[in-house]
Amino acid sequence: MDLRDLVVYEEWDVAPPAVPPRGRLFPLAPVGIGTPETECLTSYITRLAEAHGVLTRDLVVHELAGFLGRAHLAQSRNLGLLSAFWRNETRALNGTRTLAHNMVQGLEALTGRQGLRFLTLLTWTEVLPVQQLQRRSRAWCPHCYEEWRQAKQTVYEPLLWSLAPVTICPRHRRLLQGICPYPDCRQRSHWLSARSRCGYCARCGRFLGSSVAPAADEGDSLTEQEAMARIWVAHAVGELIAAAPGLGFVPRREQIVDAITASAERLTGGNISAWARKLGMAVLTVSNWRWKEARPSLWLLLQVCARLGTTPLGFLTGEASQVSGQAVLRHELAHRPPRVHTVVDPKVARRALEQILAGDEMPPPSLREVGQRLGLTYATLRHHLPELCRAISERYRNYQLAQAAETRRRLCQEVREATLRVHEQGVFPSSYRIEALIGRPHALRHRPAREAWRKALRELGWQT
């Protein structure tokens, strides 16, 4: 046999391919990492819940709460605990502390997606203190929302919008909005809540985007110089966010000390006191920064950099020794909001709380509502009058539990009556027929309603 007559066929590798490990959740890609418009972590969580077709509440409570050390939220039926979590803790998910770190680890483990720490400020943990770093509630640019929807792009919330010093959209030169524009709502939204949806009000559920400039109800129309100053702040902070993935080092507090020393050496011959006075800063404040007894807030860091003619990123990465000390802005940056110290008259507050407890107002007001009536925060009331506050909270909680029990009772009654009515028609009372008859989709997903339906089926002789 002539070997030249042999046919050589293609060789195949029949070894099974390596299958990457599967995550419990869909590995949703974050938006804009490495750009000033990087998505924030709470926005990512909201979009992840939407990708799985569940409420944000269900994703957080049943999948993520354990990573946060909040596993009790999954078993708790106390709506007050969940409300307090949405209100007080969710903004920290975009920040620099343990809550953000734990959430990032949990999401990376469940999705298999790495690099989610860049959706937070964790890169700058050692540099930026938490005081007045983030907004307490959501803020957004209606024009960005509208543009993304019209272009069929992903509607999300940039991390830039979560930072307190950023008050303007640099793309549209419009102030960020924080209150729902619809007259019958006019509410603020938490960064994460039970029914969060990116671009929609968490209270009324309507879209927040608009191509029309909002009415000037904030009491201020910015001058050109004021607008330019705020836009510079947005660009400077956006530069920090964009640079985080590409940094070859972990920013440390020592870099602030080195930057101050280098800048003072160039501008005032190493005289720190003269350097502080030149920049309009208190000498003691700058001394605390140098001796690592305090860190400059993002507000003060921006002011120092604006007066030096650099940006926070440049200041922290070694440009401080090169700047000439020539201010980059002709208008001073807006000062950070002053801390409001509430003056409380305990006797007056006690009489007001006792009157509320003695009254028969229905529904009974919550402690938060009582505080709003008195012009005080619920935390202030709890500090001065803990016993009365507990009584008000307990009465409000009992009312909520009673209302919830009555709602379940009515639902079970409706389900039972609908089951009997369908049975009389000679057809099987399926869950679809029952829900269509009572006009409540997915009503039988609630355990009491499902048990009432099955009990009625057994009484009617149907097998369940």
C-alpha positions as CSV (number, residue, x, y, z in Angstrom):
1,M,0.0,0.0,0.0
2,D,1.4,3.4,-1.0
3,L,1.5,5.7,1.9
4,R,0.9,8.6,-0.5
5,D,-2.7,7.3,-0.9
6,L,-3.5,7.8,2.8
7,V,-5.8,10.7,3.7
8,V,-4.9,12.8,6.8
9,Y,-8.0,14.0,8.5
10,E,-8.4,17.0,10.8
11,E,-7.3,16.2,14.4
12,W,-9.8,17.0,17.1
13,D,-9.3,17.6,20.8
14,V,-12.1,15.7,22.5
15,A,-11.1,16.7,26.0
16,P,-14.1,18.5,27.7
17,P,-13.5,22.3,27.8
18,A,-13.0,24.0,31.2
19,V,-16.2,25.4,32.4
20,P,-15.8,28.5,34.6
21,P,-17.5,28.4,38.0
22,R,-21.2,29.5,37.9
23,G,-22.5,32.2,40.1
24,R,-25.8,32.2,41.9
25,L,-26.7,35.5,40.3
26,F,-26.4,36.8,36.7
27,P,-23.0,38.5,36.1
28,L,-24.5,41.8,35.1
29,A,-21.9,44.2,33.7
30,P,-21.5,47.5,35.5
31,V,-21.7,50.7,33.6
32,G,-18.8,53.2,33.0
33,I,-16.0,51.7,35.1
34,G,-12.9,53.8,34.5
35,T,-14.9,56.9,33.5
36,P,-16.3,59.9,35.6
37,E,-19.8,58.5,35.0
38,T,-19.1,55.2,36.8
39,E,-22.2,53.5,38.1
40,C,-22.8,53.4,41.9
41,L,-23.2,50.2,43.8
42,T,-26.8,50.8,44.8
43,S,-27.7,51.4,41.1
44,Y,-26.0,48.1,40.2
45,I,-28.0,46.3,42.9
46,T,-31.2,47.8,41.6
47,R,-30.5,46.8,38.0
48,L,-29.4,43.3,39.2
49,A,-32.8,42.8,40.8
50,E,-34.5,44.0,37.7
51,A,-32.5,41.5,35.6
52,H,-33.8,38.7,37.8
53,G,-37.3,39.9,37.7
54,V,-37.6,40.4,41.4
55,L,-38.1,43.4,43.7
56,T,-35.0,45.1,45.1
57,R,-36.3,44.2,48.5
58,D,-36.3,40.5,47.8
59,L,-32.8,40.5,46.3
60,V,-31.4,42.4,49.3
61,V,-33.3,40.6,52.0
62,H,-33.0,37.1,50.8
63,E,-29.6,37.1,49.0
64,L,-27.5,40.0,50.2
65,A,-28.5,40.7,53.8
66,G,-26.3,37.9,55.2
67,F,-23.2,39.4,53.7
68,L,-24.0,42.7,55.5
69,G,-24.4,41.1,58.9
70,R,-28.1,41.8,58.6
71,A,-29.4,38.2,58.3
72,H,-32.2,39.1,60.7
73,L,-33.9,41.1,58.0
74,A,-34.8,37.9,56.1
75,Q,-36.8,36.6,59.1
76,S,-38.1,39.8,60.4
77,R,-41.7,40.8,59.7
78,N,-41.2,44.2,61.4
79,L,-41.5,46.8,58.6
80,G,-39.8,49.3,60.9
81,L,-36.5,47.4,60.7
82,L,-36.5,47.4,57.0
83,S,-37.5,51.0,56.8
84,A,-34.7,52.0,59.1
85,F,-32.3,50.0,56.9
86,W,-33.3,51.7,53.7
87,R,-33.3,55.1,55.3
88,N,-30.2,55.0,57.4
89,E,-27.7,52.5,56.0
90,T,-28.1,52.2,52.2
91,R,-26.2,55.4,51.3
92,A,-23.1,53.8,53.0
93,L,-23.2,51.1,50.3
94,N,-21.6,53.6,47.9
95,G,-19.1,54.8,50.5
96,T,-15.8,53.9,52.1
97,R,-16.8,51.8,55.2
98,T,-17.3,48.2,56.1
99,L,-20.9,48.0,54.8
100,A,-19.7,48.9,51.2
101,H,-16.8,46.4,51.5
102,N,-19.0,43.5,52.7
103,M,-21.6,44.2,49.9
104,V,-18.9,44.2,47.3
105,Q,-17.6,40.9,48.5
106,G,-21.0,39.4,48.6
107,L,-21.9,40.6,45.1
108,E,-18.6,39.4,43.6
109,A,-19.1,36.0,45.2
110,L,-22.7,35.6,43.9
111,T,-22.2,37.0,40.4
112,G,-18.6,36.1,39.7
113,R,-18.1,39.6,38.5
114,Q,-14.8,41.2,39.7
115,G,-14.0,44.9,40.2
116,L,-17.2,45.9,41.8
117,R,-15.3,47.9,44.4
118,F,-14.9,50.6,41.8
119,L,-18.6,51.3,42.0
120,T,-17.9,52.6,45.5
121,L,-15.3,55.0,47.1
122,L,-13.4,52.1,48.7
123,T,-10.3,53.1,46.8
124,W,-10.1,56.3,48.8
125,T,-10.9,54.9,52.3
126,E,-7.7,56.0,53.8
127,V,-7.9,59.5,52.3
128,L,-11.5,60.7,52.6
129,P,-13.4,60.8,55.9
130,V,-17.0,59.9,55.9
131,Q,-18.2,63.2,57.4
132,Q,-20.4,65.1,54.8
133,L,-19.0,62.9,52.0
134,Q,-22.3,61.5,50.6
135,R,-25.8,62.7,50.1
136,R,-28.5,61.4,52.5
137,S,-31.0,60.8,49.6
138,R,-30.9,60.3,45.9
139,A,-30.1,63.0,43.4
140,W,-30.4,62.9,39.7
141,C,-30.2,64.8,36.4
142,P,-33.6,64.6,34.6
143,H,-31.9,65.4,31.2
144,C,-29.5,62.4,31.6
145,Y,-32.4,60.1,32.3
146,E,-34.3,61.3,29.3
147,E,-31.4,61.1,27.0
148,W,-30.6,57.5,28.0
149,R,-34.2,56.5,27.6
150,Q,-34.6,58.1,24.2
151,A,-31.3,56.5,23.0
152,K,-32.4,53.1,24.5
153,Q,-29.3,53.1,26.6
154,T,-29.1,51.7,30.2
155,V,-30.7,54.0,32.7
156,Y,-28.5,54.0,35.8
157,E,-27.2,56.3,38.6
158,P,-23.6,57.5,38.5
159,L,-21.5,57.4,41.6
160,L,-20.8,61.1,41.0
161,W,-24.4,62.0,41.9
162,S,-24.1,60.4,45.4
163,L,-21.3,62.8,46.6
164,A,-22.4,65.8,48.6
165,P,-20.1,68.4,47.0
166,V,-21.5,67.6,43.5
167,T,-24.6,69.7,42.9
168,I,-24.7,70.1,39.2
169,C,-24.6,67.9,36.1
170,P,-21.5,68.9,34.1
171,R,-23.0,67.6,30.8
172,H,-26.2,69.6,30.9
173,R,-25.1,72.4,33.3
174,R,-28.3,71.8,35.4
175,L,-28.6,71.5,39.1
176,L,-29.2,67.9,40.3
177,Q,-32.7,67.3,41.5
178,G,-33.6,65.5,44.8
179,I,-37.4,65.8,45.0
180,C,-39.9,64.0,42.8
181,P,-41.2,66.6,40.4
182,Y,-44.9,65.3,40.4
183,P,-47.1,67.6,42.5
184,D,-48.9,64.8,44.2
185,C,-45.7,63.2,45.3
186,R,-42.9,65.7,46.0
187,Q,-40.9,63.1,48.1
188,R,-37.3,62.3,48.4
189,S,-36.0,58.7,47.7
190,H,-33.5,56.6,49.6
191,W,-30.5,55.3,47.6
192,L,-32.0,51.9,47.9
193,S,-35.6,50.9,48.9
194,A,-38.0,48.0,48.5
195,R,-39.2,49.0,45.0
196,S,-36.1,50.9,43.7
197,R,-35.9,51.3,39.9
198,C,-33.2,53.4,38.3
199,G,-34.7,56.5,36.8
200,Y,-38.0,56.2,38.7
201,C,-39.3,57.6,41.9
202,A,-39.2,55.0,44.7
203,R,-42.4,56.6,46.2
204,C,-44.8,57.0,43.3
205,G,-43.0,54.8,40.7
206,R,-43.1,57.4,37.9
207,F,-40.2,58.3,35.5
208,L,-38.0,61.1,36.7
209,G,-36.5,62.1,33.3
210,S,-37.4,65.2,31.5
211,S,-36.0,67.4,28.7
212,V,-37.7,70.5,30.1
213,A,-35.7,72.6,32.6
214,P,-37.3,72.3,36.1
215,A,-39.0,75.3,37.6
216,A,-36.6,77.5,39.7
217,D,-38.1,76.5,43.0
218,E,-34.8,76.2,44.8
219,G,-34.4,79.9,45.3
220,D,-31.2,80.3,43.3
221,S,-30.3,81.0,39.8
222,L,-26.6,80.4,39.3
223,T,-24.4,83.0,37.7
224,E,-21.9,82.0,35.1
225,Q,-19.0,82.0,37.6
226,E,-20.9,80.0,40.1
227,A,-21.9,77.4,37.5
228,M,-18.3,77.1,36.3
229,A,-17.2,76.6,40.0
230,R,-19.7,73.8,40.5
231,I,-18.8,72.2,37.1
232,W,-15.1,72.3,38.1
233,V,-16.1,70.4,41.3
234,A,-18.0,67.8,39.3
235,H,-15.0,67.3,37.0
236,A,-12.5,67.1,39.8
237,V,-14.5,64.5,41.7
238,G,-15.2,62.6,38.5
239,E,-11.5,62.5,37.9
240,L,-11.0,60.7,41.2
241,I,-13.7,58.2,40.4
242,A,-12.3,57.6,36.9
243,A,-8.7,57.1,38.1
244,A,-9.5,54.5,40.7
245,P,-9.2,51.3,38.5
246,G,-5.9,52.5,37.0
247,L,-4.0,53.5,40.1
248,G,-0.9,51.5,40.7
249,F,-1.0,52.0,44.4
250,V,-3.4,52.2,47.3
251,P,-3.9,55.9,48.4
252,R,-2.7,56.4,51.9
253,R,-3.0,59.2,54.5
254,E,0.8,59.7,54.2
255,Q,0.3,61.1,50.7
256,I,-1.7,64.0,52.1
257,V,1.2,64.8,54.4
258,D,3.7,64.6,51.6
259,A,1.6,66.8,49.3
260,I,1.2,69.5,52.0
261,T,5.0,69.4,52.7
262,A,5.9,69.6,49.0
263,S,3.5,72.4,48.3
264,A,4.6,74.4,51.3
265,E,8.2,73.9,50.3
266,R,7.5,75.4,46.9
267,L,5.2,78.2,47.9
268,T,6.4,79.4,51.3
269,G,9.8,77.8,51.7
270,G,8.5,75.1,54.0
271,N,6.6,77.4,56.4
272,I,3.4,75.5,57.1
273,S,1.8,78.3,58.9
274,A,2.4,80.7,56.0
275,W,1.1,78.1,53.6
276,A,-2.1,77.7,55.6
277,R,-2.7,81.5,55.8
278,K,-2.0,81.8,52.1
279,L,-4.7,79.3,51.3
280,G,-7.1,80.8,53.9
281,M,-7.0,77.8,56.1
282,A,-6.7,77.6,59.9
283,V,-3.2,76.8,61.0
284,L,-4.4,74.3,63.6
285,T,-6.5,72.5,60.9
286,V,-3.5,72.0,58.6
287,S,-1.4,70.9,61.6
288,N,-3.9,68.2,62.4
289,W,-3.7,67.0,58.8
290,R,0.1,66.9,58.9
291,W,0.2,65.0,62.2
292,K,-2.5,62.5,61.0
293,E,-4.9,63.6,63.7
294,A,-7.6,64.4,61.1
295,R,-8.1,64.1,57.3
296,P,-9.4,66.9,55.1
297,S,-13.0,66.4,54.1
298,L,-13.7,66.3,50.4
299,W,-15.1,69.8,50.6
300,L,-11.9,71.2,52.1
301,L,-9.7,69.1,49.8
302,L,-11.5,70.7,46.8
303,Q,-11.1,74.2,48.2
304,V,-7.4,73.7,48.8
305,C,-6.8,72.3,45.3
306,A,-8.8,75.0,43.7
307,R,-6.6,77.7,45.4
308,L,-3.4,75.8,44.5
309,G,-4.4,75.4,40.9
310,T,-4.6,71.6,40.9
311,T,-7.2,68.8,41.4
312,P,-7.5,66.3,44.3
313,L,-6.1,63.6,42.1
314,G,-3.1,65.7,41.2
315,F,-2.6,66.8,44.8
316,L,-2.5,63.2,46.0
317,T,-0.3,61.8,43.1
318,G,2.6,64.2,43.5
319,E,1.7,67.3,41.5
320,A,1.7,69.4,44.6
321,S,5.3,70.2,44.2
322,Q,4.8,71.4,40.7
323,V,1.8,73.8,41.1
324,S,2.4,77.5,41.2
325,G,-0.4,78.3,43.7
326,Q,-2.4,80.2,41.1
327,A,-6.1,79.6,41.7
328,V,-7.9,77.9,38.8
329,L,-11.3,79.6,39.6
330,R,-12.3,83.2,39.7
331,H,-15.2,82.3,42.1
332,E,-14.9,80.7,45.5
333,L,-16.4,77.2,45.8
334,A,-19.6,76.9,47.8
335,H,-19.0,76.2,51.4
336,R,-20.2,72.9,52.9
337,P,-23.6,73.1,54.5
338,P,-23.3,74.1,58.2
339,R,-24.3,71.6,60.8
340,V,-27.6,72.4,62.3
341,H,-27.7,72.1,66.1
342,T,-31.3,71.7,67.2
343,V,-32.3,73.4,70.5
344,V,-34.7,71.3,72.5
345,D,-36.8,72.3,75.4
346,P,-37.4,68.9,77.2
347,K,-40.5,70.2,79.1
348,V,-42.2,71.4,76.0
349,A,-41.4,68.3,74.1
350,R,-42.6,66.1,76.9
351,R,-45.9,67.9,77.1
352,A,-46.4,67.5,73.3
353,L,-45.6,63.7,73.4
354,E,-47.9,63.1,76.4
355,Q,-50.7,64.9,74.6
356,I,-50.2,62.7,71.5
357,L,-50.2,59.6,73.6
358,A,-53.4,60.7,75.5
359,G,-55.2,61.5,72.3
360,D,-57.2,59.1,70.1
361,E,-55.8,60.1,66.7
362,M,-56.3,57.5,64.0
363,P,-54.1,56.3,62.5
364,P,-51.7,57.0,65.3
365,P,-48.7,59.0,64.2
366,S,-45.2,57.4,63.9
367,L,-42.3,58.8,65.9
368,R,-40.9,60.3,62.7
369,E,-44.2,62.1,61.9
370,V,-44.3,63.4,65.5
371,G,-40.7,64.7,65.1
372,Q,-41.7,66.5,61.9
373,R,-44.6,68.2,63.6
374,L,-42.3,69.4,66.4
375,G,-39.5,70.4,64.1
376,L,-37.2,67.8,65.7
377,T,-35.6,64.6,64.5
378,Y,-36.7,61.2,65.8
379,A,-33.1,60.6,67.0
380,T,-33.3,63.9,69.1
381,L,-36.6,62.9,70.6
382,R,-35.2,59.4,71.5
383,H,-32.2,60.9,73.2
384,H,-34.2,63.3,75.4
385,L,-37.4,61.3,76.0
386,P,-36.7,57.6,75.4
387,E,-39.7,56.2,77.4
388,L,-42.3,58.3,75.7
389,C,-40.8,57.6,72.3
390,R,-40.9,53.9,72.9
391,A,-44.6,54.2,73.8
392,I,-45.4,56.1,70.6
393,S,-43.4,53.7,68.5
394,E,-45.0,50.7,70.2
395,R,-48.5,52.1,69.6
396,Y,-47.7,52.8,65.9
397,R,-46.2,49.3,65.5
398,N,-49.3,47.6,67.0
399,Y,-51.5,49.6,64.7
400,Q,-49.5,48.5,61.7
401,L,-49.6,44.9,62.8
402,A,-53.4,45.1,63.2
403,Q,-53.8,46.7,59.8
404,A,-51.7,44.0,58.2
405,A,-53.7,41.3,59.9
406,E,-57.0,42.9,58.7
407,T,-55.6,43.1,55.2
408,R,-54.7,39.4,55.3
409,R,-58.1,38.5,56.6
410,R,-59.9,40.4,53.8
411,L,-57.7,38.8,51.2
412,C,-58.3,35.4,52.5
413,Q,-62.1,36.1,52.5
414,E,-62.0,37.3,48.9
415,V,-60.0,34.2,47.9
416,R,-62.5,31.9,49.6
417,E,-65.5,33.6,48.1
418,A,-63.9,33.6,44.6
419,T,-63.1,29.9,44.9
420,L,-66.7,29.1,45.8
421,R,-68.0,31.2,42.9
422,V,-65.7,29.5,40.3
423,H,-66.7,26.1,41.7
424,E,-70.3,26.9,41.2
425,Q,-69.6,27.3,37.5
426,G,-68.4,23.7,37.2
427,V,-64.8,24.4,36.5
428,F,-61.6,23.9,38.6
429,P,-60.9,27.0,40.8
430,S,-57.3,27.4,39.6
431,S,-55.0,30.1,40.9
432,Y,-55.2,31.9,37.6
433,R,-59.0,32.0,37.7
434,I,-59.1,33.1,41.3
435,E,-56.5,35.9,40.8
436,A,-58.3,37.1,37.7
437,L,-61.7,37.2,39.5
438,I,-60.5,39.2,42.5
439,G,-58.3,41.5,40.3
440,R,-55.1,40.9,42.2
441,P,-52.3,39.3,40.1
442,H,-50.0,37.0,42.1
443,A,-52.3,37.2,45.2
444,L,-51.9,33.5,45.9
445,R,-48.2,34.0,46.3
446,H,-49.0,35.2,49.8
447,R,-49.0,32.2,52.2
448,P,-52.2,33.1,54.0
449,A,-54.1,33.5,50.8
450,R,-52.7,30.3,49.3
451,E,-53.6,28.4,52.5
452,A,-57.2,29.8,52.4
453,W,-57.5,28.7,48.7
454,R,-56.3,25.2,49.4
455,K,-58.6,24.8,52.4
456,A,-61.6,25.9,50.3
457,L,-60.5,23.3,47.6
458,R,-60.4,20.5,50.2
459,E,-63.9,21.5,51.5
460,L,-65.2,21.4,47.9
461,G,-63.7,18.0,47.2
462,W,-61.0,19.0,44.9
463,Q,-57.6,17.4,45.2
464,T,-54.7,19.8,45.9
